[in-house]
Amino acid sequence: MTPSENEANASSGRWVAFGYQNHVIPDDDSRRDGPALIAVCGVMTAPEDIGGRDQRPTCSVCAAEVRSGRIDVRLVTFE
């Protein structure tokens, strides 16, 4: 797959912090059933437990997916 094809097929997601790391939560996730959020790497959390990206280590699986172009990361804002 060429880079332009990869970008066209990319889904979008957002970096968030929960647990001990920063993870990417996909905006549209077919694995999601119920209120729990599922990171690209498969780690689950409750929506109320997430915050903006911070100084925690970055999940290597989520980071690899972003670098590959399969996930287009968007800015997340918390009010």
C-alpha positions in Angstrom: 0.0 0.0 0.0 1.4 3.4 -0.9 1.5 6.2 1.6 -1.3 8.1 -0.1 -3.5 5.0 -0.1 -2.6 4.4 3.5 -3.6 7.9 4.5 -6.9 7.6 2.6 -7.8 4.5 4.6 -6.6 5.8 7.9 -9.1 6.0 10.7 -8.9 8.9 13.2 -8.2 8.8 16.9 -7.0 10.9 19.8 -4.1 10.6 22.3 -5.4 10.3 25.8 -3.8 9.4 29.2 -5.1 6.7 31.4 -3.6 4.0 33.6 0.2 4.2 33.4 0.5 5.3 29.7 -0.7 7.6 26.9 -2.9 5.6 24.4 -4.8 6.3 21.2 -8.6 5.9 21.3 -10.1 5.5 17.9 -13.0 7.8 17.1 -15.0 4.9 15.4 -14.3 1.5 16.9 -16.3 -1.6 15.9 -14.9 -3.5 18.9 -16.7 -1.1 21.3 -19.8 -2.6 23.0 -21.0 -0.5 25.9 -19.5 2.4 27.7 -15.9 1.3 27.9 -13.3 2.9 25.6 -10.8 0.6 23.9 -7.3 1.9 22.9 -5.7 0.9 19.6 -3.6 -1.6 21.6 -6.6 -3.2 23.2 -6.5 -1.7 26.7 -9.9 -0.7 28.0 -11.0 2.1 30.3 -14.1 4.0 31.5 -14.6 7.3 29.8 -14.4 9.2 33.1 -10.9 7.9 33.7 -9.2 9.5 30.6 -7.4 12.8 30.5 -5.3 14.7 28.0 -2.0 13.4 26.9 0.6 14.1 29.6 4.1 13.1 30.9 3.3 9.4 31.2 5.1 7.0 28.9 3.6 6.4 25.4 2.2 3.0 24.6 4.5 1.5 22.0 1.7 -0.3 20.1 -0.4 2.8 19.8 2.6 4.8 18.7 3.5 2.3 16.0 0.0 2.5 14.6 0.2 6.3 14.5 3.7 6.2 12.8 2.4 3.7 10.2 -0.3 6.2 9.1 -3.1 3.8 9.9 -4.4 6.2 12.6 -4.8 10.0 12.0 -4.4 11.6 15.4 -6.6 14.6 16.1 -6.4 17.1 18.9 -8.5 16.3 22.0 -9.9 19.0 24.2 -11.2 18.6 27.7 -13.6 21.2 29.2 
